[in-house]
Amino acid sequence: MDYLKKYKFWLENEHFSDEAKEELRALDGNEEEIKDRFYKDLQFGTGGLRGKIGMGTNRMNVYTVSRATQGLADYLVEKAREQKDSRQYLNRGVVIAHDCRHKSREFAETIALVLNANNIKIYLFEDVRPTPELSFAVRHLNAAAGIVVTASHNPPEYNGYKVYGPDGGQIIPEIADRVIAHINQIKDYSLIKKLDHPAAVQKGRFNIIGQEIDQVYLQKVKELAIRDKDQIEIDKNIKIVYTPLHGAGNIPIRKILKERGFTNIFVVEEQIQPDPDFSTVESPNPEYPAAFELAIKLGQKVNAEILIATDPDSDRIGMAVKNVICHCEEPNFSRHCEERSDAAIPSNHNQYTVLNGNQVGILLLHYILSSKKELNQLPPNGFIVKTVVTSDMSKVIADSFGVDTYETLTGFKFICNVEKNVQEKEGKEFLFGYE
């Protein structure tokens, strides 16, 4: 079926809502836009869906989201048949979270009701939550899978759909291929199952979760602190500026910093509230220096030492540090500053240096390994995981502490998979992973 026939089918078929048809009728005469929306189906990749929001087979909407979810449900039902107790497997359920993007809540509820119609229990977070908490909740609730509705740091007109396995990591290609095979078998949107909300609740399949998971998650995060009882080594009075860039990190990150005893936390007020348009930044990607514009202004105002930013679903972090003040140009200053060859370090006159992902990862890695060694907590069989795009300096650091390094493909799904396999098959202790 070519794109014009698909377009006409959506306009005429009773399965599609009046609202959907009204949006599509407005495209009459704009063949280029019609073609872009209907020339293919929105592709389900190794991590899930991602695309512009709108009506059409190549857009993120309730129909394409339902189709992907039905494919995932068919995979889970198939997987359940491989278990001794298929009913028990499906009762493990699927955890669903979402960020603050346009349509995220609507998509999350649609996902829930499609899964419910396939006799699969769901646990839906009551409001926006960070992706890392979704990963934790999948493991904590022993769920069969997890889904996050987010397009990460993409522009506002996008949304997405990430699928997670029972280990809390995004599904690996072998599993994604099985899900994709089921999705591709769905040709008729009207045949996709969907339970209405009251019936789903009455059957006990639709469950809302929130603070009870937050409390356990934040406690587990605090337990990861290495120097929790070593007050001398940590300056809790350090001034920190944080910005959630209008995303899901605001409440949990501020809470964890406060509960860890950091008192001088300054939040960029203009970027506190969830905003699906991310109106104060060109791109809500914390790895882009431009995303720190307001944070730098606040940092200069309060004389902060560290600036922290997270992306909309709070699974990506960016950091900036205050530059050391150089006095080498003062008349009676006898010492001189060593020339720096690192291109990532700008002039001190810029006041803050935005670190890249490799720099942040290396600093964290060295802190973890050196602290554990100093406190006699470094295991003899520890290992880290890096990806092929991660700096090799991490291996140099790990080697210096007698820690093994495993390298894998780019993506946290691969890091999680290596972590699980090495621990299960080789009995080693996982210490750190990043890309």
C-alpha positions in Angstrom: 0.0 0.0 0.0 1.6 3.3 -1.0 1.6 6.4 1.3 -1.4 8.1 -0.3 -3.5 4.9 0.1 -2.5 4.7 3.7 -3.4 8.3 4.2 -6.8 7.8 2.7 -7.3 4.6 4.8 -6.7 6.5 8.0 -9.1 9.3 6.9 -11.9 6.8 6.1 -11.5 3.9 8.6 -13.8 4.1 11.6 -11.1 2.8 13.9 -9.3 6.2 13.9 -10.7 9.0 16.0 -12.3 12.2 14.7 -9.5 14.1 16.3 -6.9 12.1 14.3 -8.8 12.5 11.1 -9.1 16.3 11.6 -5.3 16.5 12.0 -4.8 14.5 8.8 -7.4 16.5 6.8 -5.5 19.6 7.6 -2.6 18.1 5.5 -4.7 18.0 2.3 -2.5 19.3 -0.5 0.8 19.0 1.5 2.0 15.8 -0.3 5.5 16.1 1.1 4.2 16.0 4.7 1.7 13.2 3.9 4.5 11.2 2.4 6.8 11.6 5.4 4.0 10.5 7.7 2.9 7.4 5.7 5.7 6.2 3.5 6.8 3.7 6.2 6.0 2.3 9.6 7.8 4.0 12.5 10.7 1.6 13.1 11.1 -0.3 16.4 14.8 -0.4 16.8 17.0 -2.2 19.4 15.8 0.1 22.1 12.2 0.8 21.0 10.5 3.6 19.2 11.4 7.2 18.7 9.9 9.8 16.3 7.9 13.0 15.8 4.5 13.2 17.5 1.6 13.2 15.1 -0.9 11.1 13.2 0.5 8.7 10.6 2.2 5.3 10.4 5.6 7.0 10.7 4.8 9.1 13.8 4.4 8.6 17.6 0.7 8.4 18.4 -1.6 6.2 20.3 -2.0 3.9 17.3 1.7 3.2 16.6 2.3 3.0 20.4 -0.5 0.4 20.7 0.9 -1.6 17.8 4.4 -1.7 19.4 2.8 -2.6 22.7 0.7 -5.4 21.2 3.9 -6.8 19.7 5.7 -6.7 23.0 2.6 -8.3 24.7 2.7 -11.1 22.1 6.4 -11.6 22.9 5.7 -11.8 26.6 2.9 -14.3 26.1 5.2 -16.4 23.9 7.9 -16.1 26.6 5.3 -17.1 29.3 4.6 -20.3 27.4 8.3 -21.3 27.8 7.9 -21.1 31.6 6.6 -23.8 34.0 3.8 -21.4 35.1 2.8 -19.0 32.4 0.2 -17.3 34.5 2.7 -16.5 37.2 5.1 -15.1 34.6 2.6 -12.7 33.2 1.6 -11.7 36.8 5.1 -10.5 37.3 3.9 -7.5 35.2 5.4 -4.6 33.4 6.5 -1.4 35.0 5.7 1.8 33.1 7.3 5.3 33.6 7.2 8.5 31.6 8.8 11.9 31.3 7.2 15.3 30.9 7.0 15.4 27.1 3.9 16.0 25.0 1.6 13.0 25.1 3.8 11.0 27.5 1.1 10.3 30.0 -1.5 9.5 27.4 1.0 7.1 25.7 1.8 5.5 29.1 -1.8 4.9 29.9 -2.4 3.5 26.4 0.5 1.1 26.9 -0.9 0.0 30.2 -4.4 -0.8 28.9 -3.1 -2.7 25.8 -1.0 -4.9 28.1 -4.0 -5.4 30.5 -6.1 -6.6 27.6 -3.4 -9.3 27.1 -3.8 -10.4 30.7 -0.5 -8.7 31.7 -0.4 -6.8 35.0 1.1 -3.3 34.9 2.6 -1.0 37.5 2.3 2.6 36.3 4.1 5.5 38.1 1.7 8.2 39.2 3.7 11.0 37.6 7.0 11.7 35.9 9.9 9.6 37.1 13.6 9.3 36.1 14.5 6.3 33.8 17.0 5.0 36.4 14.1 4.6 38.9 12.2 2.6 36.3 15.2 0.3 35.9 15.3 -0.2 39.7 11.6 -0.7 39.9 11.7 -3.5 37.3 14.2 -5.4 39.5 12.6 -4.5 42.8 9.2 -5.7 41.7 10.6 -8.7 39.9 8.8 -7.6 36.8 9.0 -9.3 33.4 9.7 -6.0 31.6 9.7 -2.2 31.8 8.8 0.6 29.5 9.7 4.3 29.6 7.9 6.8 27.4 10.6 9.4 26.6 12.6 10.7 23.7 15.5 11.4 26.1 17.2 14.7 25.0 15.6 15.0 21.6 13.8 18.1 20.5 10.3 18.9 21.9 8.4 17.6 18.9 9.7 14.1 19.5 8.6 11.3 21.9 9.8 7.7 22.3 9.3 4.3 23.8 12.1 2.4 25.5 11.8 -1.3 26.5 13.6 -2.8 29.4 14.2 -6.4 30.3 13.9 -8.1 33.8 17.5 -7.1 34.6 16.6 -3.5 34.4 18.6 -2.8 31.3 17.3 -2.0 27.8 16.6 -5.1 25.8 19.4 -6.5 23.8 19.2 -7.1 20.0 18.3 -10.8 20.2 15.2 -9.9 22.3 14.4 -6.8 20.3 14.4 -9.0 17.1 11.7 -11.2 18.6 9.6 -8.3 19.6 10.0 -6.7 16.1 8.9 -10.0 14.5 5.6 -9.9 16.5 5.1 -6.2 15.7 5.6 -6.8 12.0 2.8 -9.4 12.0 0.3 -6.7 13.1 -1.3 -5.2 9.9 -4.7 -4.2 11.2 -4.8 -1.6 14.0 -8.4 -2.4 14.8 -7.4 -5.9 16.0 -5.1 -4.6 18.7 -6.5 -5.4 22.1 -7.2 -2.7 24.7 -9.0 -2.9 28.0 -11.0 0.0 29.3 -9.6 1.6 32.5 -12.4 0.6 35.0 -12.3 -3.0 33.9 -8.5 -3.1 34.1 -8.7 -1.8 37.7 -11.5 -4.1 38.6 -9.5 -7.1 37.4 -6.5 -6.0 39.4 -4.3 -5.6 36.4 -3.9 -1.8 36.5 -1.7 -0.7 39.5 -0.5 2.8 40.3 2.9 3.1 42.1 4.8 6.1 43.5 6.2 7.1 46.8 6.6 3.5 48.1 9.0 2.9 45.3 10.7 6.3 45.6 11.5 5.6 49.3 13.2 2.3 48.6 15.0 3.6 45.6 16.4 6.6 47.3 17.5 4.5 50.3 19.3 2.1 47.9 21.0 5.1 46.3 22.2 6.4 49.6 23.6 2.9 50.5 25.9 3.2 47.5 27.8 6.0 49.2 31.4 4.9 49.9 32.3 7.5 52.4 29.0 7.7 54.3 30.6 7.7 57.7 33.8 9.5 56.7 32.8 13.1 57.3 36.3 14.4 57.1 36.7 13.5 53.4 33.5 15.1 52.1 32.9 18.9 52.2 29.1 19.0 52.6 29.2 22.8 52.5 30.3 22.9 48.9 28.0 25.1 46.8 26.2 23.2 44.0 24.0 24.5 41.3 21.5 21.9 39.8 19.2 22.1 36.8 16.8 19.4 35.8 16.4 21.1 32.4 12.6 20.9 32.8 12.8 17.1 33.2 12.1 14.3 35.7 15.2 14.7 37.9 14.1 17.7 40.0 12.5 16.1 43.0 14.6 12.9 43.4 18.0 14.6 42.9 17.3 17.5 45.2 16.0 15.1 47.8 19.0 12.7 47.7 21.5 15.6 47.9 19.6 17.0 50.9 19.4 13.6 52.7 23.1 13.1 52.1 23.7 16.3 54.0 24.5 18.8 51.2 23.0 22.1 52.3 24.1 24.6 49.8 22.0 23.5 46.8 20.9 26.1 44.4 18.4 25.2 41.7 17.9 27.1 38.4 14.4 28.4 39.0 13.6 28.9 35.4 14.1 25.2 34.7 12.5 23.6 37.7 9.0 23.0 36.4 8.4 20.2 33.9 8.1 21.8 30.4 7.5 19.7 27.3 8.7 22.5 25.1 12.0 22.9 27.1 11.5 26.6 26.4 14.7 27.9 28.1 17.2 25.7 26.1 17.9 25.0 22.5 18.4 21.4 23.3 17.9 19.7 26.7 21.1 17.7 26.4 23.3 18.2 29.4 26.4 17.2 27.5 26.0 20.4 25.4 27.7 23.4 27.0 24.8 25.7 25.8 22.5 23.8 28.1 24.4 25.3 31.1 23.8 28.9 30.2 21.4 29.6 33.0 23.2 27.3 35.4 26.5 29.2 34.8 24.8 32.5 35.5 23.4 31.2 38.8 26.8 29.6 39.6 28.5 33.0 39.1 26.0 34.7 41.3 26.3 32.2 44.2 29.9 31.4 43.7 29.2 27.7 43.2 32.0 25.1 42.8 30.0 22.5 40.8 27.1 22.7 38.3 25.0 19.6 37.5 22.4 19.1 34.8 20.2 16.1 33.9 18.3 15.5 30.7 14.4 15.1 30.5 14.3 11.5 31.6 17.3 12.0 33.9 19.4 9.1 32.7 22.1 11.4 31.3 24.1 13.8 33.5 26.3 16.7 32.6 28.7 18.6 34.9 30.7 21.8 35.0 33.4 22.8 37.4 34.7 26.2 38.5 38.0 27.0 37.0 41.0 27.6 39.2 41.7 31.3 39.4 44.9 32.2 37.7 47.1 34.9 39.3 50.1 34.5 37.0 49.5 37.8 35.3 49.7 39.8 38.5 52.8 42.0 38.8 54.4 40.4 41.9 53.3 36.8 41.3 56.5 34.8 41.0 55.0 31.4 40.0 53.6 30.6 36.6 50.8 28.4 35.3 51.7 25.3 33.5 50.5 25.3 29.9 47.5 23.1 29.3 47.3 21.0 26.2 43.8 19.6 26.9 41.5 21.1 24.3 38.5 20.5 26.5 39.8 23.0 29.1 38.9 26.5 28.1 40.4 29.8 29.5 40.0 30.5 33.1 38.3 33.7 32.1 35.2 31.6 31.2 34.9 30.7 34.9 33.4 27.3 34.4 34.5 24.2 32.4 31.8 21.9 31.1 33.2 18.4 31.4 32.5 15.8 28.7 31.2 12.3 29.4 34.6 10.7 29.4 36.0 13.2 31.9 33.1 12.7 34.3 33.3 8.9 34.0 37.1 8.9 34.6 36.7 11.1 37.7 34.0 8.9 39.1 35.9 5.7 38.4 39.1 7.0 40.0 37.1 8.2 43.0 35.3 4.9 43.5 38.4 2.7 43.1 40.8 4.9 45.2 38.2 5.3 48.0 37.5 1.6 48.1 41.2 0.8 48.2 41.8 3.4 51.0 39.0 1.9 53.0 40.0 -1.7 52.3 36.8 -2.3 50.4 38.2 -3.0 47.0 37.4 -6.6 46.1 40.1 -8.9 44.7 37.8 -9.9 41.8 36.3 -6.5 40.9 35.6 -5.4 37.3 34.4 -2.4 35.3 32.6 -2.2 32.0 33.3 0.3 29.3 32.1 0.7 25.7 34.1 0.9 22.4 33.5 4.7 22.4 34.7 5.2 26.0 38.2 6.5 26.7 40.9 3.9 27.2 42.0 5.9 30.2 39.4 4.0 32.2 41.3 0.7 31.6 44.6 2.4 32.6 43.0 3.5 35.8 41.4 0.1 36.5 44.7 -1.7 35.8 46.5 0.4 38.3 44.1 -0.8 41.0 44.2 -4.5 39.9 40.6 -4.3 38.5 39.6 -6.0 35.3 38.1 -4.1 32.4 35.5 -5.5 30.0 34.6 -3.7 26.7 31.3 -3.9 24.9 29.2 -2.2 22.2 27.8 1.3 22.8 24.7 1.4 24.9 23.8 0.8 28.5 21.9 -2.3 27.5 25.2 -3.9 26.5 26.9 -2.7 29.7 24.1 -4.3 31.8 24.3 -7.5 29.8 28.0 -7.8 30.4 27.6 -6.9 34.1 25.0 -9.7 34.5 26.9 -12.3 32.5 30.3 -11.7 34.2 28.8 -11.8 37.7 26.8 -15.0 37.0 29.4 -16.9 35.0 32.7 -15.7 36.4 31.7 -14.8 40.0 33.3 -11.4 39.8 32.1 -8.2 41.5 30.8 -5.3 39.4 32.2 -1.9 40.4 31.4 0.6 37.7 30.1 1.0 34.1 29.8 4.0 31.8 30.0 5.2 28.3 
